[in-house]
Amino acid sequence: MATGTTKLENLIDPEVMGQMISAKLPSKIKVSPFATIDRTLEGVPGDTITVPSYEYIGDAEDIAEGVAMGVTQLQASSKKTKVKKAGKAVEITDEALLSAYGDPVNETANQLTKSIAAKIDTDCMAELQKATLTHDDENIISYNGVVDALDKFEEEDQLPKIIFVHPKQLTQLRKDEDFKDINKYPLKTVMTGVVGEIAGCQVITSKKVKNDGTSYWCPIVKLKSDDTDDEVQALTIYLKRDIVVEKARDILKKVTTTSADEHYTASLTNDSKVVLAKFKVTKE
């Protein structure tokens, strides 16, 4: 245990705060239920990575006795993505620390965690907008429209799904008789933020849903079937290293500035798990 006089610079320990933020970050990233957190870039030189994507080889075939089976090539495509840096800084006055307005140190850690997680979520939402499976609807969001969008998956196994909608679309959904509001119907939610369900998709509102002035671009994402499902997830978040927290002292202003930054990149890694449904902003 440290002994002696407690000084202001001792109240903020960058190493401890960095560990605290790194531990909390994955759970604060909203898209984590359908994103893989990949740490293989840690300690690896370079700032550009190649993200692979494999095509399905097709169903297995009947083989007669003594007949050699056919051979199918594993087809792969790839894209390059560059690691980026996101950061935020908070300034705390000596008065705030000494007068103990709440818990400024923990609040700083919480706010920095929330800020970086929100930036990663924004990048992930931008990646979902790149989906190759799309559905353009001439009407506002509705049960029928969501059903038509789901048909793009052409799935046989009904996996759990979520749909991101803009908050302004929530009123339209609540007026749809097929929408199950979580306030009225008990739902086993797949992630935090679920407000209801329509056509088997759990609904999450987000202001990050794109609005091009004509349509809302609402991603529908398939989740894992269970914990043993090792299929590539819709998104992968590559973390280059743990959060780094640093502090600096301004002896003239008597303030302590704490900054946190993360090096990462987010990429759409399984196109088959996302349909981008576009619904009109208002009724025609």
DODRENKE-231690 format. One record per residue (C-alpha): x, y, z negated; residue in one letter; chain. Coordinates in steps of 0.02 Angstrom, whole numbers, m for minus. Example, Ala and Ser with C-alpha at 12.3 -4.5 7.8 and 13.67 -1.06 7.14 Angstrom:
2
<rec><east>615</east><north>m225</north><up>m390</up><code>A</code><unit>A</unit></rec>
<rec><east>684</east><north>m53</north><up>m357</up><code>S</code><unit>A</unit></rec>
This chain:
284
<rec><east>0</east><north>0</north><up>0</up><code>M</code><unit>A</unit></rec>
<rec><east>67</east><north>173</north><up>45</up><code>A</code><unit>A</unit></rec>
<rec><east>110</east><north>287</north><up>m99</up><code>T</code><unit>A</unit></rec>
<rec><east>132</east><north>475</north><up>m114</up><code>G</code><unit>A</unit></rec>
<rec><east>30</east><north>623</north><up>m59</up><code>T</code><unit>A</unit></rec>
<rec><east>m100</east><north>594</north><up>75</up><code>T</code><unit>A</unit></rec>
<rec><east>m70</east><north>714</north><up>218</up><code>K</code><unit>A</unit></rec>
<rec><east>m187</east><north>761</north><up>359</up><code>L</code><unit>A</unit></rec>
<rec><east>m80</east><north>669</north><up>486</up><code>E</code><unit>A</unit></rec>
<rec><east>m103</east><north>509</north><up>385</up><code>N</code><unit>A</unit></rec>
<rec><east>m292</east><north>513</north><up>404</up><code>L</code><unit>A</unit></rec>
<rec><east>m286</east><north>471</north><up>588</up><code>I</code><unit>A</unit></rec>
<rec><east>m184</east><north>316</north><up>630</up><code>D</code><unit>A</unit></rec>
<rec><east>m178</east><north>297</north><up>821</up><code>P</code><unit>A</unit></rec>
<rec><east>m130</east><north>113</north><up>812</up><code>E</code><unit>A</unit></rec>
<rec><east>m274</east><north>68</north><up>697</up><code>V</code><unit>A</unit></rec>
<rec><east>m397</east><north>174</north><up>796</up><code>M</code><unit>A</unit></rec>
<rec><east>m337</east><north>97</north><up>959</up><code>G</code><unit>A</unit></rec>
<rec><east>m367</east><north>m79</north><up>893</up><code>Q</code><unit>A</unit></rec>
<rec><east>m538</east><north>m26</north><up>831</up><code>M</code><unit>A</unit></rec>
<rec><east>m590</east><north>45</north><up>999</up><code>I</code><unit>A</unit></rec>
<rec><east>m519</east><north>m103</north><up>1098</up><code>S</code><unit>A</unit></rec>
<rec><east>m617</east><north>m224</north><up>988</up><code>A</code><unit>A</unit></rec>
<rec><east>m781</east><north>m129</north><up>1009</up><code>K</code><unit>A</unit></rec>
<rec><east>m765</east><north>m86</north><up>1194</up><code>L</code><unit>A</unit></rec>
<rec><east>m827</east><north>m250</north><up>1275</up><code>P</code><unit>A</unit></rec>
<rec><east>m987</east><north>m249</north><up>1172</up><code>S</code><unit>A</unit></rec>
<rec><east>m1020</east><north>m66</north><up>1216</up><code>K</code><unit>A</unit></rec>
<rec><east>m1009</east><north>m96</north><up>1403</up><code>I</code><unit>A</unit></rec>
<rec><east>m1191</east><north>m117</north><up>1452</up><code>K</code><unit>A</unit></rec>
<rec><east>m1157</east><north>m225</north><up>1605</up><code>V</code><unit>A</unit></rec>
<rec><east>m1056</east><north>m353</north><up>1505</up><code>S</code><unit>A</unit></rec>
<rec><east>m1195</east><north>m487</north><up>1512</up><code>P</code><unit>A</unit></rec>
<rec><east>m1165</east><north>m507</north><up>1700</up><code>F</code><unit>A</unit></rec>
<rec><east>m984</east><north>m451</north><up>1711</up><code>A</code><unit>A</unit></rec>
<rec><east>m824</east><north>m545</north><up>1680</up><code>T</code><unit>A</unit></rec>
<rec><east>m694</east><north>m456</north><up>1574</up><code>I</code><unit>A</unit></rec>
<rec><east>m528</east><north>m503</north><up>1654</up><code>D</code><unit>A</unit></rec>
<rec><east>m364</east><north>m469</north><up>1564</up><code>R</code><unit>A</unit></rec>
<rec><east>m246</east><north>m557</north><up>1685</up><code>T</code><unit>A</unit></rec>
<rec><east>m177</east><north>m388</north><up>1741</up><code>L</code><unit>A</unit></rec>
<rec><east>m103</east><north>m353</north><up>1569</up><code>E</code><unit>A</unit></rec>
<rec><east>86</east><north>m346</north><up>1582</up><code>G</code><unit>A</unit></rec>
<rec><east>83</east><north>m370</north><up>1771</up><code>V</code><unit>A</unit></rec>
<rec><east>169</east><north>m234</north><up>1875</up><code>P</code><unit>A</unit></rec>
<rec><east>76</east><north>m136</north><up>2008</up><code>G</code><unit>A</unit></rec>
<rec><east>m85</east><north>m36</north><up>2017</up><code>D</code><unit>A</unit></rec>
<rec><east>m172</east><north>m123</north><up>2163</up><code>T</code><unit>A</unit></rec>
<rec><east>m253</east><north>m295</north><up>2154</up><code>I</code><unit>A</unit></rec>
<rec><east>m330</east><north>m410</north><up>2283</up><code>T</code><unit>A</unit></rec>
<rec><east>m504</east><north>m472</north><up>2237</up><code>V</code><unit>A</unit></rec>
<rec><east>m552</east><north>m638</north><up>2319</up><code>P</code><unit>A</unit></rec>
<rec><east>m726</east><north>m690</north><up>2373</up><code>S</code><unit>A</unit></rec>
<rec><east>m766</east><north>m867</north><up>2429</up><code>Y</code><unit>A</unit></rec>
<rec><east>m905</east><north>m925</north><up>2545</up><code>E</code><unit>A</unit></rec>
<rec><east>m1015</east><north>m1073</north><up>2500</up><code>Y</code><unit>A</unit></rec>
<rec><east>m954</east><north>m1235</north><up>2586</up><code>I</code><unit>A</unit></rec>
<rec><east>m1131</east><north>m1300</north><up>2609</up><code>G</code><unit>A</unit></rec>
<rec><east>m1227</east><north>m1446</north><up>2535</up><code>D</code><unit>A</unit></rec>
<rec><east>m1148</east><north>m1618</north><up>2521</up><code>A</code><unit>A</unit></rec>
<rec><east>m1193</east><north>m1740</north><up>2662</up><code>E</code><unit>A</unit></rec>
<rec><east>m1240</east><north>m1924</north><up>2673</up><code>D</code><unit>A</unit></rec>
<rec><east>m1093</east><north>m2036</north><up>2718</up><code>I</code><unit>A</unit></rec>
<rec><east>m1113</east><north>m2210</north><up>2789</up><code>A</code><unit>A</unit></rec>
<rec><east>m1007</east><north>m2353</north><up>2723</up><code>E</code><unit>A</unit></rec>
<rec><east>m833</east><north>m2356</north><up>2799</up><code>G</code><unit>A</unit></rec>
<rec><east>m857</east><north>m2188</north><up>2887</up><code>V</code><unit>A</unit></rec>
<rec><east>m740</east><north>m2045</north><up>2847</up><code>A</code><unit>A</unit></rec>
<rec><east>m823</east><north>m1890</north><up>2781</up><code>M</code><unit>A</unit></rec>
<rec><east>m808</east><north>m1726</north><up>2873</up><code>G</code><unit>A</unit></rec>
<rec><east>m691</east><north>m1591</north><up>2814</up><code>V</code><unit>A</unit></rec>
<rec><east>m748</east><north>m1412</north><up>2783</up><code>T</code><unit>A</unit></rec>
<rec><east>m629</east><north>m1266</north><up>2770</up><code>Q</code><unit>A</unit></rec>
<rec><east>m639</east><north>m1158</north><up>2616</up><code>L</code><unit>A</unit></rec>
<rec><east>m673</east><north>m984</north><up>2686</up><code>Q</code><unit>A</unit></rec>
<rec><east>m614</east><north>m837</north><up>2584</up><code>A</code><unit>A</unit></rec>
<rec><east>m619</east><north>m650</north><up>2606</up><code>S</code><unit>A</unit></rec>
<rec><east>m538</east><north>m519</north><up>2498</up><code>S</code><unit>A</unit></rec>
<rec><east>m532</east><north>m334</north><up>2464</up><code>K</code><unit>A</unit></rec>
<rec><east>m406</east><north>m223</north><up>2378</up><code>K</code><unit>A</unit></rec>
<rec><east>m449</east><north>m114</north><up>2231</up><code>T</code><unit>A</unit></rec>
<rec><east>m342</east><north>11</north><up>2138</up><code>K</code><unit>A</unit></rec>
<rec><east>m323</east><north>21</north><up>1950</up><code>V</code><unit>A</unit></rec>
<rec><east>m382</east><north>188</north><up>1880</up><code>K</code><unit>A</unit></rec>
<rec><east>m364</east><north>279</north><up>1716</up><code>K</code><unit>A</unit></rec>
<rec><east>m509</east><north>348</north><up>1614</up><code>A</code><unit>A</unit></rec>
<rec><east>m485</east><north>449</north><up>1457</up><code>G</code><unit>A</unit></rec>
<rec><east>m560</east><north>571</north><up>1334</up><code>K</code><unit>A</unit></rec>
<rec><east>m493</east><north>681</north><up>1194</up><code>A</code><unit>A</unit></rec>
<rec><east>m572</east><north>746</north><up>1034</up><code>V</code><unit>A</unit></rec>
<rec><east>m513</east><north>891</north><up>927</up><code>E</code><unit>A</unit></rec>
<rec><east>m539</east><north>890</north><up>738</up><code>I</code><unit>A</unit></rec>
<rec><east>m508</east><north>1041</north><up>627</up><code>T</code><unit>A</unit></rec>
<rec><east>m426</east><north>1027</north><up>457</up><code>D</code><unit>A</unit></rec>
<rec><east>m585</east><north>1094</north><up>380</up><code>E</code><unit>A</unit></rec>
<rec><east>m686</east><north>949</north><up>451</up><code>A</code><unit>A</unit></rec>
<rec><east>m562</east><north>823</north><up>384</up><code>L</code><unit>A</unit></rec>
<rec><east>m542</east><north>903</north><up>212</up><code>L</code><unit>A</unit></rec>
<rec><east>m725</east><north>942</north><up>185</up><code>S</code><unit>A</unit></rec>
<rec><east>m776</east><north>767</north><up>243</up><code>A</code><unit>A</unit></rec>
<rec><east>m919</east><north>818</north><up>357</up><code>Y</code><unit>A</unit></rec>
<rec><east>m984</east><north>641</north><up>371</up><code>G</code><unit>A</unit></rec>
<rec><east>m841</east><north>528</north><up>428</up><code>D</code><unit>A</unit></rec>
<rec><east>m751</east><north>624</north><up>566</up><code>P</code><unit>A</unit></rec>
<rec><east>m616</east><north>491</north><up>592</up><code>V</code><unit>A</unit></rec>
<rec><east>m736</east><north>346</north><up>621</up><code>N</code><unit>A</unit></rec>
<rec><east>m851</east><north>460</north><up>720</up><code>E</code><unit>A</unit></rec>
<rec><east>m705</east><north>505</north><up>833</up><code>T</code><unit>A</unit></rec>
<rec><east>m670</east><north>319</north><up>863</up><code>A</code><unit>A</unit></rec>
<rec><east>m854</east><north>284</north><up>898</up><code>N</code><unit>A</unit></rec>
<rec><east>m872</east><north>430</north><up>1018</up><code>Q</code><unit>A</unit></rec>
<rec><east>m714</east><north>384</north><up>1113</up><code>L</code><unit>A</unit></rec>
<rec><east>m774</east><north>204</north><up>1128</up><code>T</code><unit>A</unit></rec>
<rec><east>m944</east><north>260</north><up>1192</up><code>K</code><unit>A</unit></rec>
<rec><east>m866</east><north>382</north><up>1314</up><code>S</code><unit>A</unit></rec>
<rec><east>m748</east><north>256</north><up>1396</up><code>I</code><unit>A</unit></rec>
<rec><east>m881</east><north>120</north><up>1400</up><code>A</code><unit>A</unit></rec>
<rec><east>m1001</east><north>240</north><up>1486</up><code>A</code><unit>A</unit></rec>
<rec><east>m870</east><north>280</north><up>1619</up><code>K</code><unit>A</unit></rec>
<rec><east>m842</east><north>94</north><up>1653</up><code>I</code><unit>A</unit></rec>
<rec><east>m1031</east><north>69</north><up>1665</up><code>D</code><unit>A</unit></rec>
<rec><east>m1040</east><north>212</north><up>1791</up><code>T</code><unit>A</unit></rec>
<rec><east>m908</east><north>130</north><up>1899</up><code>D</code><unit>A</unit></rec>
<rec><east>m995</east><north>m38</north><up>1885</up><code>C</code><unit>A</unit></rec>
<rec><east>m1160</east><north>39</north><up>1941</up><code>M</code><unit>A</unit></rec>
<rec><east>m1069</east><north>114</north><up>2091</up><code>A</code><unit>A</unit></rec>
<rec><east>m1004</east><north>m60</north><up>2134</up><code>E</code><unit>A</unit></rec>
<rec><east>m1181</east><north>m133</north><up>2126</up><code>L</code><unit>A</unit></rec>
<rec><east>m1233</east><north>m3</north><up>2255</up><code>Q</code><unit>A</unit></rec>
<rec><east>m1116</east><north>m92</north><up>2378</up><code>K</code><unit>A</unit></rec>
<rec><east>m1221</east><north>m251</north><up>2379</up><code>A</code><unit>A</unit></rec>
<rec><east>m1243</east><north>m329</north><up>2551</up><code>T</code><unit>A</unit></rec>
<rec><east>m1415</east><north>m401</north><up>2511</up><code>L</code><unit>A</unit></rec>
<rec><east>m1539</east><north>m256</north><up>2523</up><code>T</code><unit>A</unit></rec>
<rec><east>m1725</east><north>m226</north><up>2526</up><code>H</code><unit>A</unit></rec>
<rec><east>m1803</east><north>m64</north><up>2589</up><code>D</code><unit>A</unit></rec>
<rec><east>m1979</east><north>m35</north><up>2526</up><code>D</code><unit>A</unit></rec>
<rec><east>m2096</east><north>97</north><up>2594</up><code>E</code><unit>A</unit></rec>
<rec><east>m2186</east><north>115</north><up>2427</up><code>N</code><unit>A</unit></rec>
<rec><east>m2145</east><north>157</north><up>2247</up><code>I</code><unit>A</unit></rec>
<rec><east>m2085</east><north>17</north><up>2136</up><code>I</code><unit>A</unit></rec>
<rec><east>m2216</east><north>m118</north><up>2107</up><code>S</code><unit>A</unit></rec>
<rec><east>m2237</east><north>m303</north><up>2073</up><code>Y</code><unit>A</unit></rec>
<rec><east>m2255</east><north>m343</north><up>2258</up><code>N</code><unit>A</unit></rec>
<rec><east>m2103</east><north>m240</north><up>2302</up><code>G</code><unit>A</unit></rec>
<rec><east>m1994</east><north>m327</north><up>2173</up><code>V</code><unit>A</unit></rec>
<rec><east>m2056</east><north>m497</north><up>2234</up><code>V</code><unit>A</unit></rec>
<rec><east>m2008</east><north>m452</north><up>2413</up><code>D</code><unit>A</unit></rec>
<rec><east>m1835</east><north>m399</north><up>2353</up><code>A</code><unit>A</unit></rec>
<rec><east>m1812</east><north>m561</north><up>2255</up><code>L</code><unit>A</unit></rec>
<rec><east>m1845</east><north>m660</north><up>2413</up><code>D</code><unit>A</unit></rec>
<rec><east>m1678</east><north>m598</north><up>2479</up><code>K</code><unit>A</unit></rec>
<rec><east>m1591</east><north>m714</north><up>2356</up><code>F</code><unit>A</unit></rec>
<rec><east>m1671</east><north>m867</north><up>2440</up><code>E</code><unit>A</unit></rec>
<rec><east>m1640</east><north>m958</north><up>2277</up><code>E</code><unit>A</unit></rec>
<rec><east>m1697</east><north>m1130</north><up>2224</up><code>E</code><unit>A</unit></rec>
<rec><east>m1646</east><north>m1118</north><up>2042</up><code>D</code><unit>A</unit></rec>
<rec><east>m1737</east><north>m978</north><up>1954</up><code>Q</code><unit>A</unit></rec>
<rec><east>m1596</east><north>m894</north><up>1857</up><code>L</code><unit>A</unit></rec>
<rec><east>m1630</east><north>m751</north><up>1735</up><code>P</code><unit>A</unit></rec>
<rec><east>m1621</east><north>m579</north><up>1816</up><code>K</code><unit>A</unit></rec>
<rec><east>m1622</east><north>m396</north><up>1771</up><code>I</code><unit>A</unit></rec>
<rec><east>m1670</east><north>m244</north><up>1872</up><code>I</code><unit>A</unit></rec>
<rec><east>m1605</east><north>m70</north><up>1840</up><code>F</code><unit>A</unit></rec>
<rec><east>m1733</east><north>68</north><up>1868</up><code>V</code><unit>A</unit></rec>
<rec><east>m1726</east><north>255</north><up>1847</up><code>H</code><unit>A</unit></rec>
<rec><east>m1818</east><north>321</north><up>1692</up><code>P</code><unit>A</unit></rec>
<rec><east>m1937</east><north>413</north><up>1808</up><code>K</code><unit>A</unit></rec>
<rec><east>m1991</east><north>246</north><up>1881</up><code>Q</code><unit>A</unit></rec>
<rec><east>m2041</east><north>179</north><up>1711</up><code>L</code><unit>A</unit></rec>
<rec><east>m2207</east><north>273</north><up>1715</up><code>T</code><unit>A</unit></rec>
<rec><east>m2246</east><north>193</north><up>1883</up><code>Q</code><unit>A</unit></rec>
<rec><east>m2206</east><north>21</north><up>1812</up><code>L</code><unit>A</unit></rec>
<rec><east>m2311</east><north>46</north><up>1657</up><code>R</code><unit>A</unit></rec>
<rec><east>m2461</east><north>83</north><up>1767</up><code>K</code><unit>A</unit></rec>
<rec><east>m2434</east><north>m81</north><up>1860</up><code>D</code><unit>A</unit></rec>
<rec><east>m2548</east><north>m215</north><up>1786</up><code>E</code><unit>A</unit></rec>
<rec><east>m2413</east><north>m347</north><up>1814</up><code>D</code><unit>A</unit></rec>
<rec><east>m2283</east><north>m256</north><up>1709</up><code>F</code><unit>A</unit></rec>
<rec><east>m2256</east><north>m333</north><up>1536</up><code>K</code><unit>A</unit></rec>
<rec><east>m2209</east><north>m194</north><up>1417</up><code>D</code><unit>A</unit></rec>
<rec><east>m2094</east><north>m254</north><up>1277</up><code>I</code><unit>A</unit></rec>
<rec><east>m2204</east><north>m158</north><up>1155</up><code>N</code><unit>A</unit></rec>
<rec><east>m2351</east><north>m271</north><up>1199</up><code>K</code><unit>A</unit></rec>
<rec><east>m2272</east><north>m436</north><up>1249</up><code>Y</code><unit>A</unit></rec>
<rec><east>m2140</east><north>m533</north><up>1151</up><code>P</code><unit>A</unit></rec>
<rec><east>m1989</east><north>m557</north><up>1264</up><code>L</code><unit>A</unit></rec>
<rec><east>m1829</east><north>m653</north><up>1237</up><code>K</code><unit>A</unit></rec>
<rec><east>m1716</east><north>m515</north><up>1302</up><code>T</code><unit>A</unit></rec>
<rec><east>m1556</east><north>m556</north><up>1394</up><code>V</code><unit>A</unit></rec>
<rec><east>m1468</east><north>m393</north><up>1346</up><code>M</code><unit>A</unit></rec>
<rec><east>m1496</east><north>m234</north><up>1250</up><code>T</code><unit>A</unit></rec>
<rec><east>m1599</east><north>m96</north><up>1328</up><code>G</code><unit>A</unit></rec>
<rec><east>m1735</east><north>m206</north><up>1403</up><code>V</code><unit>A</unit></rec>
<rec><east>m1902</east><north>m113</north><up>1409</up><code>V</code><unit>A</unit></rec>
<rec><east>m2009</east><north>m246</north><up>1489</up><code>G</code><unit>A</unit></rec>
<rec><east>m2023</east><north>m373</north><up>1629</up><code>E</code><unit>A</unit></rec>
<rec><east>m2094</east><north>m380</north><up>1805</up><code>I</code><unit>A</unit></rec>
<rec><east>m2093</east><north>m526</north><up>1927</up><code>A</code><unit>A</unit></rec>
<rec><east>m1976</east><north>m619</north><up>1812</up><code>G</code><unit>A</unit></rec>
<rec><east>m1849</east><north>m478</north><up>1805</up><code>C</code><unit>A</unit></rec>
<rec><east>m1811</east><north>m395</north><up>1640</up><code>Q</code><unit>A</unit></rec>
<rec><east>m1812</east><north>m206</north><up>1664</up><code>V</code><unit>A</unit></rec>
<rec><east>m1678</east><north>m87</north><up>1603</up><code>I</code><unit>A</unit></rec>
<rec><east>m1688</east><north>101</north><up>1628</up><code>T</code><unit>A</unit></rec>
<rec><east>m1532</east><north>198</north><up>1677</up><code>S</code><unit>A</unit></rec>
<rec><east>m1503</east><north>374</north><up>1741</up><code>K</code><unit>A</unit></rec>
<rec><east>m1356</east><north>299</north><up>1836</up><code>K</code><unit>A</unit></rec>
<rec><east>m1478</east><north>224</north><up>1963</up><code>V</code><unit>A</unit></rec>
<rec><east>m1445</east><north>316</north><up>2126</up><code>K</code><unit>A</unit></rec>
<rec><east>m1574</east><north>434</north><up>2197</up><code>N</code><unit>A</unit></rec>
<rec><east>m1538</east><north>491</north><up>2374</up><code>D</code><unit>A</unit></rec>
<rec><east>m1687</east><north>608</north><up>2373</up><code>G</code><unit>A</unit></rec>
<rec><east>m1798</east><north>483</north><up>2463</up><code>T</code><unit>A</unit></rec>
<rec><east>m1774</east><north>319</north><up>2370</up><code>S</code><unit>A</unit></rec>
<rec><east>m1712</east><north>249</north><up>2207</up><code>Y</code><unit>A</unit></rec>
<rec><east>m1577</east><north>117</north><up>2232</up><code>W</code><unit>A</unit></rec>
<rec><east>m1619</east><north>m15</north><up>2103</up><code>C</code><unit>A</unit></rec>
<rec><east>m1495</east><north>m160</north><up>2084</up><code>P</code><unit>A</unit></rec>
<rec><east>m1569</east><north>m331</north><up>2042</up><code>I</code><unit>A</unit></rec>
<rec><east>m1436</east><north>m443</north><up>1964</up><code>V</code><unit>A</unit></rec>
<rec><east>m1436</east><north>m630</north><up>1931</up><code>K</code><unit>A</unit></rec>
<rec><east>m1361</east><north>m683</north><up>1764</up><code>L</code><unit>A</unit></rec>
<rec><east>m1276</east><north>m843</north><up>1713</up><code>K</code><unit>A</unit></rec>
<rec><east>m1389</east><north>m993</north><up>1687</up><code>S</code><unit>A</unit></rec>
<rec><east>m1300</east><north>m1038</north><up>1525</up><code>D</code><unit>A</unit></rec>
<rec><east>m1131</east><north>m1029</north><up>1438</up><code>D</code><unit>A</unit></rec>
<rec><east>m1065</east><north>m1174</north><up>1543</up><code>T</code><unit>A</unit></rec>
<rec><east>m1099</east><north>m1084</north><up>1708</up><code>D</code><unit>A</unit></rec>
<rec><east>m926</east><north>m1049</north><up>1779</up><code>D</code><unit>A</unit></rec>
<rec><east>m986</east><north>m970</north><up>1943</up><code>E</code><unit>A</unit></rec>
<rec><east>m908</east><north>m803</north><up>1982</up><code>V</code><unit>A</unit></rec>
<rec><east>m1008</east><north>m663</north><up>1904</up><code>Q</code><unit>A</unit></rec>
<rec><east>m1082</east><north>m517</north><up>2000</up><code>A</code><unit>A</unit></rec>
<rec><east>m952</east><north>m398</north><up>1929</up><code>L</code><unit>A</unit></rec>
<rec><east>m777</east><north>m414</north><up>1862</up><code>T</code><unit>A</unit></rec>
<rec><east>m695</east><north>m281</north><up>1753</up><code>I</code><unit>A</unit></rec>
<rec><east>m506</east><north>m294</north><up>1760</up><code>Y</code><unit>A</unit></rec>
<rec><east>m420</east><north>m220</north><up>1607</up><code>L</code><unit>A</unit></rec>
<rec><east>m239</east><north>m172</north><up>1635</up><code>K</code><unit>A</unit></rec>
<rec><east>m203</east><north>m153</north><up>1450</up><code>R</code><unit>A</unit></rec>
<rec><east>m286</east><north>m116</north><up>1284</up><code>D</code><unit>A</unit></rec>
<rec><east>m344</east><north>60</north><up>1244</up><code>I</code><unit>A</unit></rec>
<rec><east>m202</east><north>177</north><up>1199</up><code>V</code><unit>A</unit></rec>
<rec><east>m239</east><north>309</north><up>1067</up><code>V</code><unit>A</unit></rec>
<rec><east>m124</east><north>456</north><up>1037</up><code>E</code><unit>A</unit></rec>
<rec><east>m134</east><north>609</north><up>927</up><code>K</code><unit>A</unit></rec>
<rec><east>m55</east><north>781</north><up>932</up><code>A</code><unit>A</unit></rec>
<rec><east>m45</east><north>917</north><up>801</up><code>R</code><unit>A</unit></rec>
<rec><east>m69</east><north>1102</north><up>835</up><code>D</code><unit>A</unit></rec>
<rec><east>13</east><north>1188</north><up>687</up><code>I</code><unit>A</unit></rec>
<rec><east>m52</east><north>1360</north><up>738</up><code>L</code><unit>A</unit></rec>
<rec><east>m235</east><north>1314</north><up>758</up><code>K</code><unit>A</unit></rec>
<rec><east>m226</east><north>1182</north><up>620</up><code>K</code><unit>A</unit></rec>
<rec><east>m315</east><north>1052</north><up>723</up><code>V</code><unit>A</unit></rec>
<rec><east>m277</east><north>872</north><up>767</up><code>T</code><unit>A</unit></rec>
<rec><east>m314</east><north>812</north><up>944</up><code>T</code><unit>A</unit></rec>
<rec><east>m345</east><north>626</north><up>971</up><code>T</code><unit>A</unit></rec>
<rec><east>m348</east><north>553</north><up>1146</up><code>S</code><unit>A</unit></rec>
<rec><east>m391</east><north>380</north><up>1211</up><code>A</code><unit>A</unit></rec>
<rec><east>m368</east><north>309</north><up>1384</up><code>D</code><unit>A</unit></rec>
<rec><east>m397</east><north>144</north><up>1473</up><code>E</code><unit>A</unit></rec>
<rec><east>m321</east><north>79</north><up>1635</up><code>H</code><unit>A</unit></rec>
<rec><east>m446</east><north>m32</north><up>1726</up><code>Y</code><unit>A</unit></rec>
<rec><east>m543</east><north>m64</north><up>1885</up><code>T</code><unit>A</unit></rec>
<rec><east>m717</east><north>m134</north><up>1917</up><code>A</code><unit>A</unit></rec>
<rec><east>m763</east><north>m235</north><up>2070</up><code>S</code><unit>A</unit></rec>
<rec><east>m915</east><north>m321</north><up>2145</up><code>L</code><unit>A</unit></rec>
<rec><east>m852</east><north>m501</north><up>2150</up><code>T</code><unit>A</unit></rec>
<rec><east>m1008</east><north>m601</north><up>2196</up><code>N</code><unit>A</unit></rec>
<rec><east>m1121</east><north>m522</north><up>2328</up><code>D</code><unit>A</unit></rec>
<rec><east>m1243</east><north>m667</north><up>2317</up><code>S</code><unit>A</unit></rec>
<rec><east>m1295</east><north>m616</north><up>2142</up><code>K</code><unit>A</unit></rec>
<rec><east>m1354</east><north>m440</north><up>2183</up><code>V</code><unit>A</unit></rec>
<rec><east>m1497</east><north>m370</north><up>2285</up><code>V</code><unit>A</unit></rec>
<rec><east>m1508</east><north>m181</north><up>2307</up><code>L</code><unit>A</unit></rec>
<rec><east>m1694</east><north>m137</north><up>2311</up><code>A</code><unit>A</unit></rec>
<rec><east>m1739</east><north>37</north><up>2374</up><code>K</code><unit>A</unit></rec>
<rec><east>m1907</east><north>106</north><up>2319</up><code>F</code><unit>A</unit></rec>
<rec><east>m1983</east><north>272</north><up>2367</up><code>K</code><unit>A</unit></rec>
<rec><east>m1965</east><north>416</north><up>2246</up><code>V</code><unit>A</unit></rec>
<rec><east>m2148</east><north>463</north><up>2260</up><code>T</code><unit>A</unit></rec>
<rec><east>m2303</east><north>397</north><up>2347</up><code>K</code><unit>A</unit></rec>
<rec><east>m2320</east><north>440</north><up>2530</up><code>E</code><unit>A</unit></rec>
